[in-house]
Amino acid sequence: MLRDNMHPIYISHAWGGDSDIIVEQLVRRLEQEKLPYILDTRDLNYKQSIKHFMLQLGKADSVILVISNKYLRSEFCMFELIQIYKNENLQDRIFPIVLEEVKISKSSDRLEFVKYWEDQLAELHSKLRELNSLSYLDGITEDLNLYTEIRNNIAKLTGILRDINTLNIRIHKESDFMPLI
């Protein structure tokens, strides 16, 4: 039985690797506590709009972020994080779990992600220059705008994540996610 009058908790993560293991453990714990949650792999049905789902996630009252290097390099995950940021009160609404592989404590570490998105943006610009006509590129233009927005915000967003005591994976696992719950 789910708790009444409770908004569901969204889970934002990149598919694969350690993120999937953490999400499985987390879901088990949320279900034990009878906490309602929304997870893309379970709740996003065939033919539903991925963008609409991500926009809803961006408005959610509570979002657990499972941050991996893959997450910080995923246009879908970064779109979700930017949507959360745009809907204000980011720090009140997010509950990050940062995997050990993620290095964001030093500015030089965070600049690696800025460089990654600059490179993605440059690659997209380069491919656009190879085209004979720039007509009818609506979807590509949206991607170009998204990559620019990610590039412009990645340092700020990773800086915010750096400043939050997210504990570490060992503590989360040993406590069965009790501080997060």
VODREN-252141 format. One record per residue (C-alpha): x, y, z. Coordinates in steps of 0.2 Angstrom, whole numbers, plus 5000, padded with zeros to 4 digits. Layout:
REM residues N
<torse><xx>X</xx><yy>Y</yy><zz>Z</zz></torse>
...
END
This chain:
REM residues 181
<torse><xx>5000</xx><yy>5000</yy><zz>5000</zz></torse>
<torse><xx>5007</xx><yy>5017</yy><zz>4995</zz></torse>
<torse><xx>5007</xx><yy>5031</yy><zz>5007</zz></torse>
<torse><xx>4992</xx><yy>5043</yy><zz>5003</zz></torse>
<torse><xx>4994</xx><yy>5061</yy><zz>4998</zz></torse>
<torse><xx>5012</xx><yy>5058</yy><zz>4993</zz></torse>
<torse><xx>5020</xx><yy>5064</yy><zz>4977</zz></torse>
<torse><xx>5030</xx><yy>5051</yy><zz>4968</zz></torse>
<torse><xx>5048</xx><yy>5051</yy><zz>4968</zz></torse>
<torse><xx>5056</xx><yy>5052</yy><zz>4951</zz></torse>
<torse><xx>5073</xx><yy>5043</yy><zz>4948</zz></torse>
<torse><xx>5085</xx><yy>5050</yy><zz>4935</zz></torse>
<torse><xx>5099</xx><yy>5039</yy><zz>4930</zz></torse>
<torse><xx>5109</xx><yy>5034</yy><zz>4915</zz></torse>
<torse><xx>5106</xx><yy>5016</yy><zz>4909</zz></torse>
<torse><xx>5119</xx><yy>5003</yy><zz>4912</zz></torse>
<torse><xx>5133</xx><yy>4998</yy><zz>4923</zz></torse>
<torse><xx>5134</xx><yy>5003</yy><zz>4942</zz></torse>
<torse><xx>5119</xx><yy>5015</yy><zz>4940</zz></torse>
<torse><xx>5108</xx><yy>5000</yy><zz>4936</zz></torse>
<torse><xx>5114</xx><yy>4991</yy><zz>4952</zz></torse>
<torse><xx>5111</xx><yy>5006</yy><zz>4963</zz></torse>
<torse><xx>5094</xx><yy>5009</yy><zz>4955</zz></torse>
<torse><xx>5089</xx><yy>4991</yy><zz>4958</zz></torse>
<torse><xx>5094</xx><yy>4992</yy><zz>4976</zz></torse>
<torse><xx>5086</xx><yy>5009</yy><zz>4978</zz></torse>
<torse><xx>5069</xx><yy>5003</yy><zz>4970</zz></torse>
<torse><xx>5069</xx><yy>4988</yy><zz>4982</zz></torse>
<torse><xx>5071</xx><yy>5000</yy><zz>4997</zz></torse>
<torse><xx>5058</xx><yy>5012</yy><zz>4991</zz></torse>
<torse><xx>5046</xx><yy>4998</yy><zz>4989</zz></torse>
<torse><xx>5049</xx><yy>4991</yy><zz>5006</zz></torse>
<torse><xx>5045</xx><yy>5009</yy><zz>5013</zz></torse>
<torse><xx>5030</xx><yy>5009</yy><zz>5002</zz></torse>
<torse><xx>5036</xx><yy>5025</yy><zz>4994</zz></torse>
<torse><xx>5029</xx><yy>5029</yy><zz>4977</zz></torse>
<torse><xx>5042</xx><yy>5031</yy><zz>4963</zz></torse>
<torse><xx>5042</xx><yy>5034</yy><zz>4945</zz></torse>
<torse><xx>5056</xx><yy>5026</yy><zz>4935</zz></torse>
<torse><xx>5057</xx><yy>5027</yy><zz>4916</zz></torse>
<torse><xx>5061</xx><yy>5009</yy><zz>4912</zz></torse>
<torse><xx>5045</xx><yy>5004</yy><zz>4922</zz></torse>
<torse><xx>5033</xx><yy>5019</yy><zz>4919</zz></torse>
<torse><xx>5037</xx><yy>5026</yy><zz>4902</zz></torse>
<torse><xx>5026</xx><yy>5015</yy><zz>4890</zz></torse>
<torse><xx>5028</xx><yy>5011</yy><zz>4872</zz></torse>
<torse><xx>5026</xx><yy>5026</yy><zz>4861</zz></torse>
<torse><xx>5024</xx><yy>5038</yy><zz>4875</zz></torse>
<torse><xx>5034</xx><yy>5054</yy><zz>4873</zz></torse>
<torse><xx>5051</xx><yy>5053</yy><zz>4881</zz></torse>
<torse><xx>5052</xx><yy>5072</yy><zz>4881</zz></torse>
<torse><xx>5035</xx><yy>5074</yy><zz>4890</zz></torse>
<torse><xx>5041</xx><yy>5062</yy><zz>4903</zz></torse>
<torse><xx>5057</xx><yy>5071</yy><zz>4906</zz></torse>
<torse><xx>5048</xx><yy>5088</yy><zz>4907</zz></torse>
<torse><xx>5037</xx><yy>5080</yy><zz>4921</zz></torse>
<torse><xx>5052</xx><yy>5074</yy><zz>4930</zz></torse>
<torse><xx>5059</xx><yy>5091</yy><zz>4929</zz></torse>
<torse><xx>5044</xx><yy>5098</yy><zz>4938</zz></torse>
<torse><xx>5044</xx><yy>5084</yy><zz>4951</zz></torse>
<torse><xx>5045</xx><yy>5088</yy><zz>4970</zz></torse>
<torse><xx>5058</xx><yy>5075</yy><zz>4973</zz></torse>
<torse><xx>5070</xx><yy>5067</yy><zz>4961</zz></torse>
<torse><xx>5084</xx><yy>5055</yy><zz>4965</zz></torse>
<torse><xx>5099</xx><yy>5058</yy><zz>4954</zz></torse>
<torse><xx>5110</xx><yy>5043</yy><zz>4951</zz></torse>
<torse><xx>5125</xx><yy>5053</yy><zz>4945</zz></torse>
<torse><xx>5138</xx><yy>5043</yy><zz>4934</zz></torse>
<torse><xx>5150</xx><yy>5049</yy><zz>4921</zz></torse>
<torse><xx>5138</xx><yy>5042</yy><zz>4908</zz></torse>
<torse><xx>5124</xx><yy>5053</yy><zz>4916</zz></torse>
<torse><xx>5135</xx><yy>5069</yy><zz>4914</zz></torse>
<torse><xx>5138</xx><yy>5064</yy><zz>4896</zz></torse>
<torse><xx>5120</xx><yy>5060</yy><zz>4892</zz></torse>
<torse><xx>5110</xx><yy>5072</yy><zz>4882</zz></torse>
<torse><xx>5094</xx><yy>5064</yy><zz>4890</zz></torse>
<torse><xx>5100</xx><yy>5065</yy><zz>4908</zz></torse>
<torse><xx>5107</xx><yy>5082</yy><zz>4906</zz></torse>
<torse><xx>5090</xx><yy>5088</yy><zz>4898</zz></torse>
<torse><xx>5082</xx><yy>5081</yy><zz>4914</zz></torse>
<torse><xx>5094</xx><yy>5090</yy><zz>4926</zz></torse>
<torse><xx>5092</xx><yy>5106</yy><zz>4917</zz></torse>
<torse><xx>5073</xx><yy>5105</yy><zz>4918</zz></torse>
<torse><xx>5075</xx><yy>5102</yy><zz>4937</zz></torse>
<torse><xx>5086</xx><yy>5117</yy><zz>4938</zz></torse>
<torse><xx>5074</xx><yy>5128</yy><zz>4928</zz></torse>
<torse><xx>5060</xx><yy>5123</yy><zz>4939</zz></torse>
<torse><xx>5068</xx><yy>5131</yy><zz>4954</zz></torse>
<torse><xx>5073</xx><yy>5125</yy><zz>4971</zz></torse>
<torse><xx>5085</xx><yy>5113</yy><zz>4964</zz></torse>
<torse><xx>5094</xx><yy>5109</yy><zz>4980</zz></torse>
<torse><xx>5077</xx><yy>5106</yy><zz>4989</zz></torse>
<torse><xx>5071</xx><yy>5094</yy><zz>4976</zz></torse>
<torse><xx>5086</xx><yy>5083</yy><zz>4972</zz></torse>
<torse><xx>5093</xx><yy>5069</yy><zz>4981</zz></torse>
<torse><xx>5109</xx><yy>5065</yy><zz>4973</zz></torse>
<torse><xx>5119</xx><yy>5048</yy><zz>4974</zz></torse>
<torse><xx>5136</xx><yy>5051</yy><zz>4966</zz></torse>
<torse><xx>5145</xx><yy>5036</yy><zz>4960</zz></torse>
<torse><xx>5164</xx><yy>5035</yy><zz>4965</zz></torse>
<torse><xx>5169</xx><yy>5036</yy><zz>4946</zz></torse>
<torse><xx>5163</xx><yy>5054</yy><zz>4946</zz></torse>
<torse><xx>5176</xx><yy>5067</yy><zz>4949</zz></torse>
<torse><xx>5169</xx><yy>5084</yy><zz>4952</zz></torse>
<torse><xx>5177</xx><yy>5090</yy><zz>4967</zz></torse>
<torse><xx>5191</xx><yy>5101</yy><zz>4958</zz></torse>
<torse><xx>5187</xx><yy>5114</yy><zz>4945</zz></torse>
<torse><xx>5199</xx><yy>5105</yy><zz>4933</zz></torse>
<torse><xx>5188</xx><yy>5089</yy><zz>4935</zz></torse>
<torse><xx>5172</xx><yy>5099</yy><zz>4931</zz></torse>
<torse><xx>5181</xx><yy>5107</yy><zz>4916</zz></torse>
<torse><xx>5182</xx><yy>5090</yy><zz>4908</zz></torse>
<torse><xx>5163</xx><yy>5089</yy><zz>4907</zz></torse>
<torse><xx>5163</xx><yy>5107</yy><zz>4900</zz></torse>
<torse><xx>5176</xx><yy>5101</yy><zz>4887</zz></torse>
<torse><xx>5166</xx><yy>5086</yy><zz>4883</zz></torse>
<torse><xx>5150</xx><yy>5096</yy><zz>4879</zz></torse>
<torse><xx>5160</xx><yy>5109</yy><zz>4869</zz></torse>
<torse><xx>5167</xx><yy>5095</yy><zz>4859</zz></torse>
<torse><xx>5149</xx><yy>5088</yy><zz>4856</zz></torse>
<torse><xx>5144</xx><yy>5106</yy><zz>4851</zz></torse>
<torse><xx>5158</xx><yy>5108</yy><zz>4839</zz></torse>
<torse><xx>5155</xx><yy>5091</yy><zz>4831</zz></torse>
<torse><xx>5137</xx><yy>5095</yy><zz>4828</zz></torse>
<torse><xx>5142</xx><yy>5112</yy><zz>4821</zz></torse>
<torse><xx>5155</xx><yy>5104</yy><zz>4809</zz></torse>
<torse><xx>5142</xx><yy>5091</yy><zz>4803</zz></torse>
<torse><xx>5130</xx><yy>5106</yy><zz>4799</zz></torse>
<torse><xx>5143</xx><yy>5115</yy><zz>4789</zz></torse>
<torse><xx>5144</xx><yy>5099</yy><zz>4778</zz></torse>
<torse><xx>5126</xx><yy>5101</yy><zz>4772</zz></torse>
<torse><xx>5121</xx><yy>5109</yy><zz>4756</zz></torse>
<torse><xx>5105</xx><yy>5116</yy><zz>4764</zz></torse>
<torse><xx>5100</xx><yy>5120</yy><zz>4782</zz></torse>
<torse><xx>5082</xx><yy>5119</yy><zz>4778</zz></torse>
<torse><xx>5071</xx><yy>5107</yy><zz>4788</zz></torse>
<torse><xx>5082</xx><yy>5104</yy><zz>4802</zz></torse>
<torse><xx>5070</xx><yy>5108</yy><zz>4816</zz></torse>
<torse><xx>5075</xx><yy>5092</yy><zz>4827</zz></torse>
<torse><xx>5094</xx><yy>5096</yy><zz>4824</zz></torse>
<torse><xx>5091</xx><yy>5114</yy><zz>4829</zz></torse>
<torse><xx>5083</xx><yy>5108</yy><zz>4845</zz></torse>
<torse><xx>5099</xx><yy>5097</yy><zz>4849</zz></torse>
<torse><xx>5110</xx><yy>5112</yy><zz>4845</zz></torse>
<torse><xx>5101</xx><yy>5123</yy><zz>4857</zz></torse>
<torse><xx>5101</xx><yy>5109</yy><zz>4870</zz></torse>
<torse><xx>5120</xx><yy>5106</yy><zz>4868</zz></torse>
<torse><xx>5123</xx><yy>5124</yy><zz>4870</zz></torse>
<torse><xx>5112</xx><yy>5125</yy><zz>4886</zz></torse>
<torse><xx>5121</xx><yy>5110</yy><zz>4893</zz></torse>
<torse><xx>5138</xx><yy>5117</yy><zz>4889</zz></torse>
<torse><xx>5133</xx><yy>5134</yy><zz>4897</zz></torse>
<torse><xx>5126</xx><yy>5126</yy><zz>4913</zz></torse>
<torse><xx>5137</xx><yy>5110</yy><zz>4916</zz></torse>
<torse><xx>5150</xx><yy>5119</yy><zz>4927</zz></torse>
<torse><xx>5137</xx><yy>5127</yy><zz>4937</zz></torse>
<torse><xx>5127</xx><yy>5111</yy><zz>4939</zz></torse>
<torse><xx>5142</xx><yy>5100</yy><zz>4944</zz></torse>
<torse><xx>5147</xx><yy>5114</yy><zz>4956</zz></torse>
<torse><xx>5130</xx><yy>5113</yy><zz>4965</zz></torse>
<torse><xx>5132</xx><yy>5094</yy><zz>4965</zz></torse>
<torse><xx>5150</xx><yy>5096</yy><zz>4972</zz></torse>
<torse><xx>5143</xx><yy>5106</yy><zz>4986</zz></torse>
<torse><xx>5130</xx><yy>5094</yy><zz>4992</zz></torse>
<torse><xx>5135</xx><yy>5081</yy><zz>5005</zz></torse>
<torse><xx>5129</xx><yy>5066</yy><zz>4995</zz></torse>
<torse><xx>5138</xx><yy>5053</yy><zz>5006</zz></torse>
<torse><xx>5147</xx><yy>5040</yy><zz>4997</zz></torse>
<torse><xx>5141</xx><yy>5023</yy><zz>4989</zz></torse>
<torse><xx>5148</xx><yy>5013</yy><zz>5003</zz></torse>
<torse><xx>5138</xx><yy>5023</yy><zz>5016</zz></torse>
<torse><xx>5122</xx><yy>5022</yy><zz>5006</zz></torse>
<torse><xx>5124</xx><yy>5003</yy><zz>5003</zz></torse>
<torse><xx>5128</xx><yy>4999</yy><zz>5021</zz></torse>
<torse><xx>5114</xx><yy>5009</yy><zz>5028</zz></torse>
<torse><xx>5102</xx><yy>5002</yy><zz>5015</zz></torse>
<torse><xx>5099</xx><yy>5020</yy><zz>5009</zz></torse>
<torse><xx>5092</xx><yy>5026</yy><zz>5026</zz></torse>
<torse><xx>5099</xx><yy>5044</yy><zz>5026</zz></torse>
<torse><xx>5091</xx><yy>5046</yy><zz>5008</zz></torse>
<torse><xx>5074</xx><yy>5038</yy><zz>5014</zz></torse>
END
